[in-house]
Amino acid sequence: MNKSYTKSDLEQIIGLQQESLQALQKTLGRLRHQNERLERSNQKLRKKIAEYE
């Protein structure tokens, strides 16, 4: 039961995969940015905690 794909089918599949990849890249960029912000906040908190020790 092999399914044959036309050139148009394959182009559509590739287009959808590219859109998905771009969405994942945007999400990954946001997560990296959020992680950097959290790391900076953690560093500030560590410094404040160290002041009280």
N, C-alpha and C positions, 0 to 999 in steps of 0.2 A: 504494500500500500504506500507507494512513494507518491508524494504530492509534487506536482510540477508547478514551478513558480515562473511567472512571466517577468520580463525585465521591469515592467511597471510595478509588479508586486514587490520585487526585490528593492527597487528604488524607494517605494513607500516604506518598507520595513526599515531600510537604512535611515531614512529621514526621521522616522519615529525614534530609532535608537540614538540618533544624534541629538534629538531634542531631549531625550531622557538623560543622556550624558551631560548635556549643558546644564540641565536642572540639578543634577547631582554635583557638578562642579560648583555651581552657585551655592548650594547648600553646604558643601565642604568649606568653601571660602567663609561663609557666615560662621560656621562652627569653629574654624581656626581663629577668626576674629574674636568670637566670644571666649574661646579658651585663653587667648592672650590677655583679654580684659580680666578674666578670673585670676590668672596668674599674677597680674599686677596688683589686683585687690588683695590676694593672699599675701603677697610680699609686704604690702602696707600693714595688713593686720599682724603679720609676724613682728614687724618693727614696733608696732604699738604694744603688743603683748610683751615684747622684750623690755620695753620701758618700765613696765609694771613689775618685772621680776627682780 
